[in-house]
Amino acid sequence: MFEQSVVVVTGGAQGIGKGIVQAYAQRGAKVVIADVNVTLGKQLAHELHGQGYAVLFVETDVTKQQDIVALMQQTVQHFGTITILVNNAGKFQHVSPYDMTLEQWQDILHTNLTSVLFCSREAAKIMRTNENGGSIVSLASTRAFMSEPHTEAYSASKGGIVALTHALARSFGPDQITVNCISPGWIETGDYEQLRTIDHAQHVSGRVGVPEDIAQACLYLTNPANRFVTGINLTVDGGMTKKMIYEEE
């Protein structure tokens, strides 16, 4: 299904991004791991090469436009084109709005939101030359719709991705490029065995999510058979945001 696909995954060296990279590689796609962490990026590329998969690591800081342009250029030089982009790179911070500096605000917005626009634009320039266009998926968050204290910058960045998604879907639609986003809930990227019963019980599904859950959503949204789906936000949270939880004494 993805044997003819060339996939770029930002923030692909670890966590959810790593799970997405592995999912596409295992299905025959050529995958580019874009990450600022050189050690982890090269390690993952080496592991996947050893398993016979076509993978390229490109050191990329998504806050730098020159890095974004170079990423897309190197992908085309190595694999010939780009058919799928997954905007996964991002960072999180807890800081009170009373204490937040302009630099902290801009850092989160630039990393999480501005990068999505410019990565999407540079990838779309290539996708629109393809016979069948391409697909873009960006990772938003359920925090775009619900919050805990002191997450203003992160929440704003993820809410911005949701809005940017439908705007880009309209702009890129004539070039046969679908644009969607995914809002993950609690996705555990650490030691899953350390989770408590109460953690799993917060979910209608009965469990906390894993990176593969988000990878499966990416596969759905970028499957050529699903090109009628564009401009949406797909919440993948095990039903957590739909479950009413009352605190009991």
C-alpha positions as CSV (number, residue, x, y, z in Angstrom):
1,M,0.0,0.0,0.0
2,F,2.8,2.4,0.8
3,E,5.6,0.8,-1.3
4,Q,5.6,3.9,-3.6
5,S,5.5,6.4,-0.8
6,V,8.3,8.7,0.3
7,V,7.5,9.9,3.9
8,V,9.1,12.7,5.9
9,V,8.6,12.6,9.6
10,T,9.8,15.6,11.7
11,G,10.7,14.8,15.3
12,G,11.0,11.2,14.1
13,A,13.9,10.0,16.2
14,Q,11.9,9.2,19.4
15,G,8.5,9.0,21.0
16,I,5.5,9.1,18.8
17,G,7.6,10.2,15.8
18,K,9.7,7.0,16.1
19,G,6.5,4.9,16.2
20,I,5.3,6.6,13.0
21,V,8.6,6.1,11.2
22,Q,8.6,2.4,12.1
23,A,5.0,1.9,10.9
24,Y,5.7,3.4,7.5
25,A,9.0,1.6,7.1
26,Q,7.4,-1.7,7.9
27,R,4.8,-1.2,5.2
28,G,7.4,-0.6,2.5
29,A,7.6,3.2,2.4
30,K,10.9,5.1,2.0
31,V,11.2,7.1,5.2
32,V,13.2,10.2,6.2
33,I,13.8,10.8,9.9
34,A,14.1,14.5,10.5
35,D,15.2,15.4,14.0
36,V,17.5,17.7,15.9
37,N,18.8,14.8,18.0
38,V,21.6,13.4,15.8
39,T,22.5,10.5,18.2
40,L,19.0,9.1,18.3
41,G,18.2,9.8,14.7
42,K,21.3,8.0,13.4
43,Q,20.7,5.1,15.9
44,L,17.1,4.6,14.6
45,A,18.2,4.8,11.0
46,H,20.9,2.3,11.6
47,E,18.4,-0.1,13.3
48,L,15.9,0.1,10.4
49,H,18.6,-0.2,7.8
50,G,19.7,-3.4,9.5
51,Q,16.1,-4.7,9.2
52,G,16.2,-4.0,5.4
53,Y,14.2,-0.8,5.3
54,A,14.9,2.3,3.2
55,V,15.5,5.0,5.7
56,L,17.4,8.3,5.7
57,F,18.3,10.5,8.7
58,V,18.5,14.3,8.1
59,E,19.6,16.5,11.0
60,T,16.8,19.2,11.1
61,D,15.9,22.0,13.4
62,V,12.4,22.9,12.4
63,T,12.7,26.4,13.8
64,K,15.2,27.2,11.0
65,Q,13.8,27.7,7.6
66,Q,17.1,26.8,5.9
67,D,17.0,23.5,7.7
68,I,13.5,22.9,6.4
69,V,14.4,23.7,2.8
70,A,17.5,21.5,3.1
71,L,15.4,18.6,4.5
72,M,13.1,18.6,1.5
73,Q,15.9,19.0,-1.0
74,Q,17.9,16.1,0.5
75,T,14.8,13.9,0.5
76,V,14.2,14.6,-3.2
77,Q,17.9,14.0,-4.0
78,H,17.9,10.7,-2.1
79,F,14.4,9.3,-2.9
80,G,13.2,11.3,-5.9
81,T,10.1,13.0,-4.4
82,I,8.0,13.5,-1.3
83,T,4.5,12.0,-1.1
84,I,3.7,12.2,2.7
85,L,4.7,14.7,5.4
86,V,4.1,14.1,9.1
87,N,4.6,17.2,11.1
88,N,5.4,15.7,14.5
89,A,8.2,17.8,15.9
90,G,7.3,19.9,19.0
91,K,8.1,20.7,22.6
92,F,6.1,21.1,25.8
93,Q,6.5,23.5,28.8
94,H,4.8,24.2,32.1
95,V,5.1,27.9,33.0
96,S,2.7,30.3,34.7
97,P,1.3,33.0,32.4
98,Y,2.3,35.4,35.2
99,D,5.9,34.4,34.7
100,M,6.1,33.6,31.0
101,T,8.6,35.6,28.9
102,L,8.1,36.7,25.4
103,E,11.0,34.4,24.4
104,Q,9.4,31.4,26.0
105,W,6.1,32.1,24.2
106,Q,7.8,32.6,20.9
107,D,9.9,29.5,21.3
108,I,6.9,27.2,21.7
109,L,4.9,28.8,19.0
110,H,7.8,28.8,16.6
111,T,8.7,25.2,17.3
112,N,5.2,23.7,17.4
113,L,3.2,25.9,15.0
114,T,5.3,28.0,12.7
115,S,7.3,25.0,11.7
116,V,4.1,23.2,10.6
117,L,3.3,26.0,8.1
118,F,6.8,26.1,6.6
119,C,7.4,22.4,6.5
120,S,4.0,21.9,4.9
121,R,4.7,24.7,2.3
122,E,8.1,23.3,1.3
123,A,6.8,19.7,1.1
124,A,3.7,20.9,-0.9
125,K,6.0,22.5,-3.5
126,I,7.3,19.1,-4.3
127,M,4.0,17.2,-3.8
128,R,2.2,19.3,-6.3
129,T,4.5,18.1,-9.1
130,N,3.5,14.5,-8.4
131,E,0.9,12.9,-10.5
132,N,-1.2,12.1,-7.5
133,G,-0.3,15.0,-5.2
134,G,0.4,14.0,-1.6
135,S,-0.7,14.0,2.0
136,I,0.2,16.1,5.0
137,V,-0.6,15.1,8.6
138,S,0.2,17.3,11.6
139,L,0.2,16.3,15.3
140,A,-2.0,18.6,17.3
141,S,-3.3,17.6,20.8
142,T,-6.4,17.2,22.9
143,R,-4.9,20.2,24.7
144,A,-6.2,22.3,21.9
145,F,-9.6,21.7,23.5
146,M,-8.9,21.2,27.2
147,S,-6.2,22.4,29.5
148,E,-4.4,22.1,32.8
149,P,-2.9,25.2,34.4
150,H,0.3,26.8,33.0
151,T,0.1,25.3,29.5
152,E,-1.0,28.5,27.6
153,A,1.8,28.5,24.9
154,Y,1.5,24.8,24.2
155,S,-2.3,24.8,24.1
156,A,-2.3,27.9,21.8
157,S,0.2,26.2,19.4
158,K,-1.9,23.0,19.2
159,G,-5.1,24.9,18.7
160,G,-3.3,26.8,15.9
161,I,-2.4,23.6,14.2
162,V,-6.1,22.6,14.1
163,A,-7.0,25.9,12.4
164,L,-4.0,25.8,10.1
165,T,-5.0,22.4,9.0
166,H,-8.3,23.3,7.4
167,A,-6.8,26.5,6.0
168,L,-4.0,24.5,4.3
169,A,-6.5,21.9,3.1
170,R,-8.3,24.6,1.2
171,S,-5.1,26.1,-0.2
172,F,-3.5,22.8,-1.2
173,G,-6.6,21.0,-2.3
174,P,-6.4,22.1,-6.0
175,D,-3.0,20.4,-6.1
176,Q,-4.4,17.1,-4.9
177,I,-2.8,17.5,-1.5
178,T,-4.8,16.4,1.5
179,V,-4.1,18.1,4.9
180,N,-5.3,16.7,8.2
181,C,-4.3,16.7,11.8
182,I,-4.4,14.3,14.7
183,S,-5.1,15.2,18.3
184,P,-3.5,12.5,20.5
185,G,-4.6,12.2,24.1
186,W,-2.4,10.4,26.7
187,I,0.2,8.5,24.7
188,E,2.8,6.9,26.8
189,T,6.3,6.9,25.3
190,G,8.1,5.8,28.4
191,D,7.8,2.7,30.6
192,Y,4.3,1.5,30.0
193,E,4.5,-1.0,32.9
194,Q,4.9,1.8,35.4
195,L,1.4,3.1,34.6
196,R,-1.2,2.7,37.4
197,T,-4.7,1.1,37.2
198,I,-6.2,4.6,37.7
199,D,-4.3,5.9,34.7
200,H,-5.8,3.3,32.4
201,A,-9.3,3.8,34.0
202,Q,-9.4,7.4,32.8
203,H,-10.0,6.0,29.3
204,V,-13.1,4.6,27.8
205,S,-10.9,2.2,26.0
206,G,-9.6,1.0,29.3
207,R,-5.9,1.7,28.6
208,V,-3.4,4.5,28.0
209,G,-2.4,5.0,24.4
210,V,0.9,4.0,22.7
211,P,2.7,5.5,19.7
212,E,1.4,2.7,17.5
213,D,-2.1,4.1,18.1
214,I,-1.1,7.4,16.5
215,A,0.8,5.7,13.7
216,Q,-2.3,3.8,12.7
217,A,-4.2,7.1,12.5
218,C,-1.4,8.5,10.2
219,L,-1.6,5.4,8.0
220,Y,-5.4,5.9,7.6
221,L,-5.2,9.6,6.8
222,T,-2.4,9.1,4.2
223,N,-3.8,6.0,2.6
224,P,-4.6,6.9,-1.1
225,A,-7.9,5.1,-0.7
226,N,-8.9,7.8,1.9
227,R,-8.2,10.9,-0.2
228,F,-11.8,12.1,0.3
229,V,-10.8,12.8,3.9
230,T,-9.2,16.3,4.2
231,G,-9.3,19.3,6.5
232,I,-10.2,17.3,9.6
233,N,-8.9,16.9,13.1
234,L,-9.0,13.2,14.2
235,T,-9.0,12.8,18.0
236,V,-7.2,9.7,19.1
237,D,-7.5,9.5,22.9
238,G,-9.1,6.3,23.9
239,G,-12.3,8.3,24.6
240,M,-10.6,10.1,27.5
241,T,-12.0,13.5,26.5
242,K,-15.5,12.0,26.3
243,K,-15.5,10.5,29.8
244,M,-17.1,12.5,32.6
245,I,-14.9,12.0,35.7
246,Y,-16.2,12.9,39.1
247,E,-13.9,13.2,42.1
248,E,-15.0,11.1,45.0
249,E,-14.1,11.5,48.6
